[in-house]
Amino acid sequence: MSVAKFLKNETTHLHSKIDDHLLLKQLVSPDLDPYQYRLVLEAIGCWLSMLKPLFVPLSNAPVQKIDLKLGRLSKDLATLGSHLKVNSTHFDVPKLSVPALWGAHYVIEGSSLGGVFLAPRIETTLSRQDVTLFYRGDGEQTRPEWINTQVELETNLKSTNDFEEALFGASYSFELLYQILDNVLAESQLIRSAQ
């Protein structure tokens, strides 16, 4: 079984948990508004910013990819009148092994692939195309980038232990994103109730 298929099978429940999060469900809602969309971008930006330093031992390529994603996301936030906010004080970010980093990389690149499918829907719902640079990703290159990620996984992860460590990294990435989404949602509800 390929590493990507193994990770997909073993993290399906976590992927579903993320898809079912109240904030992310808004992305496919006909009632999505710019405020809700901004909250999602802020959460994802925090997530990517927290994961980015972990990738330094791996290579420059994943770090550069995250920088590109964060650049696009920051432009979208600026267009929405906000900026990237990283509040990592609520989260424990452990050092990950190299195989675990590949698992986290799988989640990040998989989310980019999913984003390409969400972009047109977000643009239609918000009636604007100037706030989906992040979700548009690398455009037509997103699918080849995903295929390249699968090749990288196969090249770098060989043993059963590598697979298990990659699963840990992927699971950790999903769980961290969920925690950040919960935190952003709770903070937004506090702000709204105080108004």
Legacy VTK file of the C-alpha trace (Angstrom):
# vtk DataFile Version 3.0
C-alpha trace
ASCII
DATASET POLYDATA
POINTS 195 float
0.000 0.000 0.000
1.305 3.466 -0.842
2.097 5.896 1.964
-0.524 8.380 0.736
-3.210 5.672 0.643
-2.169 4.473 4.120
-2.373 8.028 5.494
-5.695 8.660 3.771
-7.199 5.459 5.184
-5.878 6.050 8.687
-6.862 9.732 8.905
-10.269 9.653 7.209
-12.001 10.195 10.560
-9.796 13.222 11.299
-10.382 14.672 7.849
-14.131 14.279 8.383
-13.839 15.893 11.822
-12.150 18.923 10.225
-14.720 19.098 7.405
-17.504 19.025 9.994
-16.072 21.864 12.086
-18.550 24.722 12.323
-16.096 27.267 10.868
-15.045 25.150 7.901
-18.609 24.113 7.145
-19.264 27.804 6.531
-17.045 27.630 3.433
-19.690 25.576 1.644
-22.663 27.385 3.125
-24.705 29.754 0.937
-24.703 32.048 4.002
-20.905 32.449 4.137
-20.020 36.059 4.853
-16.666 37.878 4.702
-16.315 37.830 8.508
-16.689 34.048 8.707
-14.341 33.595 5.780
-11.781 35.849 7.442
-11.947 33.731 10.605
-11.214 30.588 8.582
-8.236 32.254 6.896
-6.914 33.476 10.256
-7.161 29.956 11.704
-5.422 28.354 8.743
-2.752 31.055 8.781
-2.076 30.393 12.454
-1.891 26.648 11.749
0.579 27.031 8.885
2.675 29.524 10.864
2.907 27.131 13.786
3.870 24.170 11.595
6.387 26.050 9.420
9.328 26.110 11.906
9.029 22.348 12.384
9.969 21.764 8.732
13.443 23.300 8.939
15.153 19.891 9.445
13.383 18.453 6.395
14.461 20.797 3.610
13.799 24.235 2.248
11.126 23.032 -0.191
8.281 22.539 2.352
9.226 25.774 4.150
9.165 27.674 0.857
5.790 26.134 -0.036
4.381 27.205 3.330
5.812 30.708 2.803
4.029 30.912 -0.565
0.773 29.769 1.017
1.137 32.262 3.871
1.895 35.043 1.380
-1.302 34.344 -0.547
-3.299 33.998 2.640
-1.920 37.310 3.984
-2.960 39.071 0.767
-6.477 37.651 1.088
-6.653 38.802 4.713
-5.403 42.276 3.775
-8.091 42.515 1.096
-10.624 41.608 3.797
-9.207 44.317 6.083
-7.337 41.992 8.436
-3.884 40.514 8.906
-2.274 37.247 9.903
-2.514 36.638 13.643
-0.546 33.878 15.312
-1.560 33.107 18.862
0.339 29.950 19.710
0.135 30.294 23.491
-2.809 27.876 23.688
-1.114 25.063 21.805
1.627 22.550 22.447
3.790 22.128 19.352
6.160 19.184 19.757
9.282 18.568 17.725
8.398 16.025 15.038
10.601 13.323 13.573
11.458 13.545 9.877
8.898 10.850 8.927
6.282 12.671 11.045
7.072 15.873 9.155
6.330 14.077 5.903
2.948 13.142 7.383
2.297 16.791 8.251
3.405 17.767 4.746
0.830 15.321 3.360
-1.937 17.135 5.278
-0.797 20.607 4.212
-0.507 19.707 0.540
-3.755 17.754 0.617
-5.514 20.808 1.991
-4.144 22.821 -0.932
-5.665 20.347 -3.341
-9.021 20.630 -1.579
-8.796 24.410 -1.599
-8.748 24.534 -5.376
-12.209 22.961 -5.396
-13.513 25.364 -2.739
-12.285 28.583 -4.383
-15.014 28.900 -7.050
-17.724 28.224 -4.497
-16.322 30.842 -2.103
-16.059 33.371 -4.932
-19.667 32.751 -5.954
-21.006 32.963 -2.411
-19.072 36.132 -1.541
-19.598 37.597 -5.042
-15.917 38.458 -5.318
-12.801 36.912 -6.769
-10.198 39.040 -5.008
-10.029 37.055 -1.756
-9.250 33.495 -2.859
-5.540 33.631 -3.731
-4.874 31.171 -0.913
-7.563 28.744 -1.999
-6.604 29.024 -5.652
-3.138 27.834 -4.622
-0.855 27.077 -7.513
-3.762 26.963 -9.932
-3.207 24.318 -12.589
0.030 23.285 -10.854
-1.795 22.230 -7.679
-2.585 18.718 -8.952
0.995 18.086 -10.193
2.268 19.403 -6.826
0.037 16.862 -5.080
1.403 14.069 -7.268
4.923 15.264 -6.447
4.053 15.131 -2.733
2.975 11.509 -3.135
6.285 10.709 -4.860
8.175 12.437 -2.029
6.303 10.316 0.514
7.151 7.101 -1.328
10.788 8.144 -1.711
11.311 9.168 1.905
9.177 6.732 3.880
10.070 3.076 3.608
9.701 1.195 6.891
6.667 0.341 8.995
8.047 2.696 11.622
8.253 5.483 9.004
4.589 4.886 8.132
3.575 5.031 11.809
5.592 8.207 12.397
4.062 9.798 9.282
0.643 8.869 10.627
1.521 10.583 13.906
2.555 13.745 12.031
-0.564 13.746 9.874
-2.822 13.113 12.875
-1.081 15.812 14.875
-1.550 18.295 12.008
-5.269 17.566 11.744
-5.735 17.806 15.528
-3.768 21.062 15.752
-5.908 22.607 13.019
-9.065 21.493 14.827
-7.853 23.034 18.096
-6.997 26.302 16.339
-10.395 26.396 14.623
-12.067 25.837 18.008
-9.974 28.599 19.557
-10.723 31.095 16.765
-14.428 30.251 16.950
-14.516 30.676 20.752
-12.664 33.999 20.571
-15.019 35.285 17.866
-18.046 34.306 19.940
-16.601 36.141 22.955
-16.043 39.244 20.855
-19.553 39.118 19.402
-21.153 38.586 22.829
-19.204 41.559 24.229
-20.548 43.878 21.517
LINES 1 196
195 0 1 2 3 4 5 6 7 8 9 10 11 12 13 14 15 16 17 18 19 20 21 22 23 24 25 26 27 28 29 30 31 32 33 34 35 36 37 38 39 40 41 42 43 44 45 46 47 48 49 50 51 52 53 54 55 56 57 58 59 60 61 62 63 64 65 66 67 68 69 70 71 72 73 74 75 76 77 78 79 80 81 82 83 84 85 86 87 88 89 90 91 92 93 94 95 96 97 98 99 100 101 102 103 104 105 106 107 108 109 110 111 112 113 114 115 116 117 118 119 120 121 122 123 124 125 126 127 128 129 130 131 132 133 134 135 136 137 138 139 140 141 142 143 144 145 146 147 148 149 150 151 152 153 154 155 156 157 158 159 160 161 162 163 164 165 166 167 168 169 170 171 172 173 174 175 176 177 178 179 180 181 182 183 184 185 186 187 188 189 190 191 192 193 194
